[in-house]
């Protein structure tokens, strides 16, 4: 029996025990890449992906039962979002540049992960950290101005709590269909006339054989115990018969009952089991966000309607700076000069 792992020890992707102190050493992929770069040679195909996988495998933090792996996609929002928002608060043109470039970066990352069929926590981390950071700024910068009542703060907090509760429910099982043991087709899901008899049609036999070999996607067949007119689809990926309105998610690699879509913002599918919770989370998010924006605009741009304040708020950068005022900013009086 192997000895238990200490807090700074882990099992890497090759199945070998390693320590966090050696996480920056003995990276064969990185050494080969640096050698080829110094020799002005091009990297072999897949070298960058291999280096990225090694870094992602070694990015861990100490824990009681061994070092715990950190998802790399969680890190960029935690670092970039505060930096970009502080840059946007310096000047109007910088804010316009940040607010324009940030959606472009998010769309580019979505295209990159969607093309590679990868699941990522980047969007979930970006959404949750944005809400948390905006709530912190609201409590630190907007509430102390004295124009927001305690009941309004409580209502905003309750909206966030309800949204997180609905999001937690939406993150659960969306209605995955059970995968057969050994990824083999169960015998009870096969058509009773799938085998070709001596008097059967040759065309029917050829179509059945193509479906068995997995070459025909979406091949529709009738189950023996279903009434006529109710069709079920055969999934060649999961090797099972899907009920009506079920679909296969290429990102999760599973079939889901009443599949709607794969939402990258919750990193999960939206199906039969979590569709209502997803709608509730989205509704609470929209209501809470609009309510918080209205309270903020009413405090920062007093005397203007929220719609006008969205586009024109004079003095916002000069009157509401997040930087504390120092003694150098206070003008000296005549008594102080004397």
C-alpha positions as CSV (number, residue, x, y, z in Angstrom):
1,X,0.0,0.0,0.0
2,X,1.4,3.4,-1.0
3,X,2.2,6.0,1.7
4,X,-0.3,8.9,2.0
5,X,0.6,12.1,0.3
6,X,1.8,15.0,2.4
7,X,0.4,18.5,1.9
8,X,3.0,19.6,-0.6
9,X,3.0,16.3,-2.6
10,X,0.9,15.2,-5.5
11,X,0.6,12.6,-8.3
12,X,1.3,14.2,-11.7
13,X,-0.3,13.3,-15.0
14,X,2.3,10.6,-15.6
15,X,1.3,8.8,-12.4
16,X,4.5,9.7,-10.5
17,X,4.7,11.3,-7.1
18,X,6.1,14.9,-7.1
19,X,6.5,17.8,-4.7
20,X,5.6,21.4,-5.1
21,X,9.2,22.4,-4.6
22,X,10.1,20.7,-7.8
23,X,7.3,22.1,-9.9
24,X,9.6,24.5,-11.8
25,X,12.3,21.9,-12.4
26,X,12.7,19.1,-14.9
27,X,10.2,20.2,-17.5
28,X,11.4,18.3,-20.6
29,X,8.9,20.0,-22.9
30,X,10.0,23.5,-21.9
31,X,13.7,22.6,-22.1
32,X,13.3,21.3,-25.6
33,X,11.2,24.4,-26.6
34,X,13.9,26.8,-25.3
35,X,16.7,24.9,-27.0
36,X,14.9,25.0,-30.4
37,X,14.1,28.7,-29.8
38,X,17.7,29.6,-29.1
39,X,18.8,27.6,-32.2
40,X,16.2,29.5,-34.3
41,X,14.3,26.4,-35.1
42,X,10.5,26.0,-35.3
43,X,8.7,24.2,-32.5
44,X,7.3,20.7,-33.4
45,X,3.5,20.4,-33.7
46,X,1.8,20.2,-30.3
47,X,4.8,21.5,-28.4
48,X,3.0,24.5,-27.0
49,X,0.0,22.4,-26.0
50,X,2.3,20.0,-24.2
51,X,4.0,22.8,-22.3
52,X,0.6,24.3,-21.4
53,X,-0.6,20.9,-20.1
54,X,2.6,20.5,-18.0
55,X,2.1,23.9,-16.4
56,X,-1.6,23.3,-15.8
57,X,-0.8,20.0,-14.1
58,X,1.8,21.5,-11.8
59,X,-0.3,24.5,-10.8
60,X,-1.3,23.3,-7.4
61,X,-1.7,24.5,-3.8
62,X,-1.0,22.6,-0.6
63,X,-3.8,20.7,1.1
64,X,-4.3,18.2,3.9
65,X,-4.6,15.1,1.6
66,X,-2.1,16.3,-0.9
67,X,-1.6,19.3,-3.2
68,X,-4.8,20.3,-5.0
69,X,-4.8,21.1,-8.7
70,X,-6.0,24.6,-9.7
71,X,-7.8,25.1,-12.9
72,X,-5.8,27.6,-15.0
73,X,-8.9,29.1,-16.5
74,X,-9.8,30.5,-13.1
75,X,-6.7,32.7,-12.8
76,X,-7.1,35.3,-15.7
77,X,-10.4,36.8,-14.5
78,X,-9.0,37.2,-10.9
79,X,-6.0,39.1,-12.2
80,X,-7.2,40.9,-15.4
81,X,-10.6,42.2,-14.2
82,X,-9.4,44.4,-11.3
83,X,-6.5,45.8,-13.4
84,X,-8.8,46.6,-16.4
85,X,-11.4,48.3,-14.2
86,X,-8.8,50.4,-12.4
87,X,-7.4,51.5,-15.8
88,X,-10.9,52.3,-17.0
89,X,-11.5,54.5,-13.9
90,X,-8.6,56.7,-14.8
91,X,-10.0,58.5,-17.9
92,X,-13.1,58.4,-20.0
93,X,-11.2,57.3,-23.2
94,X,-9.5,54.5,-21.3
95,X,-12.8,53.3,-20.0
96,X,-14.2,53.3,-23.5
97,X,-11.2,51.4,-24.7
98,X,-11.5,48.8,-22.0
99,X,-15.2,48.3,-22.3
100,X,-14.8,47.9,-26.1
101,X,-11.8,45.5,-26.0
102,X,-13.1,43.3,-23.1
103,X,-16.0,41.8,-25.1
104,X,-13.7,41.2,-28.0
105,X,-11.3,39.2,-25.9
106,X,-14.2,37.2,-24.3
107,X,-15.6,36.4,-27.8
108,X,-12.1,35.3,-29.0
109,X,-11.6,33.0,-26.0
110,X,-15.1,31.6,-26.6
111,X,-14.3,30.9,-30.2
112,X,-11.0,29.3,-29.3
113,X,-12.4,26.9,-26.6
114,X,-15.6,26.1,-28.7
115,X,-13.5,25.1,-31.7
116,X,-11.3,22.8,-29.6
117,X,-14.4,21.4,-27.8
118,X,-12.9,22.3,-24.4
119,X,-14.8,22.9,-21.2
120,X,-13.5,25.9,-19.3
121,X,-14.3,27.7,-16.0
122,X,-13.2,31.1,-17.4
123,X,-16.6,32.4,-18.1
124,X,-18.1,31.2,-14.8
125,X,-15.2,32.7,-12.9
126,X,-15.5,35.9,-14.9
127,X,-19.2,36.3,-14.1
128,X,-19.0,35.4,-10.4
129,X,-15.9,37.5,-9.8
130,X,-17.4,40.5,-11.7
131,X,-20.5,40.3,-9.5
132,X,-18.4,40.0,-6.3
133,X,-16.1,42.8,-7.3
134,X,-18.9,45.1,-8.3
135,X,-20.7,44.4,-5.0
136,X,-17.6,45.3,-3.1
137,X,-17.2,48.5,-5.0
138,X,-20.9,49.3,-4.4
139,X,-20.4,48.9,-0.6
140,X,-17.2,50.8,-0.5
141,X,-17.8,53.7,-2.9
142,X,-21.6,54.1,-3.4
143,X,-23.1,53.3,0.0
144,X,-20.9,55.7,2.0
145,X,-22.2,58.6,-0.1
146,X,-25.4,58.4,1.9
147,X,-27.9,58.3,-0.9
148,X,-28.6,54.5,-0.6
149,X,-30.9,53.3,2.1
150,X,-30.3,50.2,4.2
151,X,-33.4,48.6,2.8
152,X,-32.1,49.0,-0.7
153,X,-28.8,47.4,0.3
154,X,-30.7,44.5,1.8
155,X,-32.8,44.0,-1.3
156,X,-29.7,44.0,-3.5
157,X,-28.0,41.5,-1.2
158,X,-31.1,39.2,-1.2
159,X,-31.2,39.3,-5.0
160,X,-27.5,38.2,-5.2
161,X,-28.2,35.4,-2.7
162,X,-31.2,34.1,-4.6
163,X,-29.2,34.3,-7.9
164,X,-26.4,32.2,-6.4
165,X,-28.8,29.7,-5.0
166,X,-30.5,29.2,-8.4
167,X,-27.1,29.1,-10.0
168,X,-26.0,26.3,-7.6
169,X,-29.1,24.3,-8.6
170,X,-28.5,24.9,-12.3
171,X,-25.0,23.6,-11.9
172,X,-26.3,20.1,-10.9
173,X,-27.2,17.2,-13.2
174,X,-29.0,18.7,-16.2
175,X,-30.5,15.2,-17.0
176,X,-27.6,13.1,-18.3
177,X,-28.6,9.8,-19.8
178,X,-26.8,6.9,-18.1
179,X,-24.0,5.4,-20.2
180,X,-24.1,1.6,-20.7
181,X,-21.4,-0.3,-18.8
182,X,-18.3,-0.7,-20.9
183,X,-19.7,1.8,-23.5
184,X,-21.5,-1.1,-25.2
185,X,-24.9,-1.2,-26.8
186,X,-27.5,-2.9,-24.6
187,X,-29.2,-5.8,-26.3
188,X,-32.7,-4.5,-25.3
189,X,-32.2,-1.3,-27.3
190,X,-31.7,-3.1,-30.6
191,X,-34.4,-3.5,-33.1
192,X,-36.0,-7.0,-33.2
193,X,-35.5,-7.2,-36.9
194,X,-32.0,-5.8,-37.0
195,X,-30.4,-9.1,-38.1
196,X,-30.8,-9.9,-41.7
197,X,-32.7,-13.0,-42.6
198,X,-32.5,-14.9,-45.8
199,X,-35.7,-13.3,-47.2
200,X,-35.0,-9.8,-45.8
201,X,-34.3,-6.8,-48.0
202,X,-30.6,-6.1,-48.7
203,X,-31.0,-2.4,-48.4
204,X,-32.4,-2.7,-44.8
205,X,-29.6,-5.0,-43.9
206,X,-27.0,-2.5,-45.2
207,X,-28.5,0.4,-43.4
208,X,-28.6,-1.6,-40.1
209,X,-25.0,-2.6,-40.5
210,X,-23.8,0.9,-41.0
211,X,-25.6,2.0,-37.9
212,X,-24.0,-0.8,-35.9
213,X,-20.5,0.2,-37.0
214,X,-21.2,3.8,-35.9
215,X,-20.9,5.3,-39.4
216,X,-24.4,6.7,-39.6
217,X,-25.0,9.6,-37.2
218,X,-28.5,10.3,-36.1
219,X,-29.8,7.0,-37.5
220,X,-33.4,6.7,-36.3
221,X,-34.8,3.3,-35.2
222,X,-37.9,2.1,-33.4
223,X,-37.8,0.5,-30.0
224,X,-39.7,-2.7,-29.6
225,X,-41.8,-1.6,-26.6
226,X,-42.7,1.8,-28.1
227,X,-46.0,2.5,-30.0
228,X,-45.9,3.3,-33.6
229,X,-45.2,6.9,-34.4
230,X,-42.9,7.5,-31.3
231,X,-39.3,7.4,-32.5
232,X,-36.0,7.3,-30.6
233,X,-32.6,8.2,-32.0
234,X,-29.5,6.1,-31.7
235,X,-26.4,8.0,-30.5
236,X,-23.3,6.5,-31.9
237,X,-21.1,8.4,-29.4
238,X,-22.7,7.2,-26.2
239,X,-24.0,3.9,-27.8
240,X,-27.5,4.2,-26.5
241,X,-31.0,5.0,-27.6
242,X,-32.0,8.6,-26.9
243,X,-35.6,9.5,-26.0
244,X,-37.5,12.1,-27.8
245,X,-36.0,15.7,-27.7
246,X,-32.8,14.4,-26.2
247,X,-29.5,15.5,-27.7
248,X,-25.7,14.9,-27.5
249,X,-23.5,17.6,-26.2
250,X,-20.1,17.6,-27.9
251,X,-18.5,19.5,-25.1
252,X,-19.7,17.4,-22.2
253,X,-19.6,14.2,-24.3
254,X,-22.9,13.0,-22.9
255,X,-26.5,12.8,-24.0
256,X,-29.0,15.0,-22.1
257,X,-32.7,14.8,-21.9
258,X,-34.5,17.8,-23.6
259,X,-31.1,19.4,-24.3
260,X,-31.4,23.1,-24.9
261,X,-27.8,24.2,-25.2
262,X,-24.4,24.1,-23.5
263,X,-24.0,27.3,-21.5
264,X,-20.4,28.3,-21.1
265,X,-21.3,30.8,-18.3
266,X,-22.3,27.9,-16.0
267,X,-19.9,25.4,-17.7
268,X,-22.8,22.9,-18.0
269,X,-25.6,21.9,-20.2
270,X,-29.2,23.2,-19.9
271,X,-31.6,20.3,-20.0
272,X,-34.6,18.8,-18.4
273,X,-33.4,18.8,-14.8
274,X,-32.0,22.3,-14.6
275,X,-33.9,24.4,-17.1
276,X,-36.1,26.1,-14.6
277,X,-33.2,26.8,-12.3
278,X,-31.2,28.3,-15.2
279,X,-34.1,30.6,-16.1
280,X,-34.5,31.7,-12.4
281,X,-30.7,32.4,-12.1
282,X,-30.8,34.4,-15.3
283,X,-33.9,36.4,-14.2
284,X,-32.4,37.2,-10.7
285,X,-29.2,38.2,-12.3
286,X,-30.9,40.7,-14.7
287,X,-33.1,42.2,-12.0
288,X,-30.3,42.5,-9.5
289,X,-27.9,44.0,-12.0
290,X,-30.4,46.6,-13.3
291,X,-31.4,47.5,-9.7
292,X,-27.7,47.9,-8.7
293,X,-26.9,50.0,-11.7
294,X,-29.9,52.3,-11.0
295,X,-28.8,52.8,-7.4
296,X,-25.3,53.6,-8.5
297,X,-26.3,56.0,-11.3
298,X,-28.7,57.7,-8.9
299,X,-25.9,58.3,-6.4
300,X,-23.1,59.2,-8.9
301,X,-25.2,61.3,-11.3
302,X,-27.8,63.0,-9.2
303,X,-30.4,65.0,-10.9
304,X,-30.4,62.9,-14.1
305,X,-32.4,60.0,-15.2
306,X,-30.7,56.6,-15.3
307,X,-31.0,56.4,-19.0
308,X,-29.3,59.8,-19.6
309,X,-26.7,59.0,-16.9
310,X,-25.6,55.9,-18.8
311,X,-24.3,58.1,-21.7
312,X,-23.7,61.5,-20.0
313,X,-22.5,61.9,-16.4
314,X,-20.3,65.0,-16.1
315,X,-17.9,65.1,-13.3
316,X,-17.9,61.3,-12.7
317,X,-14.2,60.9,-13.0
318,X,-13.3,64.0,-11.0
319,X,-15.8,63.7,-8.1
320,X,-15.9,60.0,-7.6
321,X,-12.3,58.7,-7.6
322,X,-11.4,55.5,-5.8
323,X,-8.1,57.0,-4.7
324,X,-8.2,58.6,-1.2
325,X,-7.4,62.3,-1.0
326,X,-4.1,63.2,0.7
327,X,-3.0,66.3,2.5
328,X,-1.4,67.6,-0.7
329,X,-4.7,67.8,-2.4
330,X,-6.1,70.2,0.2
331,X,-5.5,73.8,-0.6
332,X,-3.6,75.8,2.0
333,X,-5.2,78.8,3.8
334,X,-3.6,82.1,4.6
335,X,-3.2,81.1,8.3
336,X,-1.3,78.0,7.2
337,X,1.1,80.0,5.1
338,X,1.8,82.3,7.9
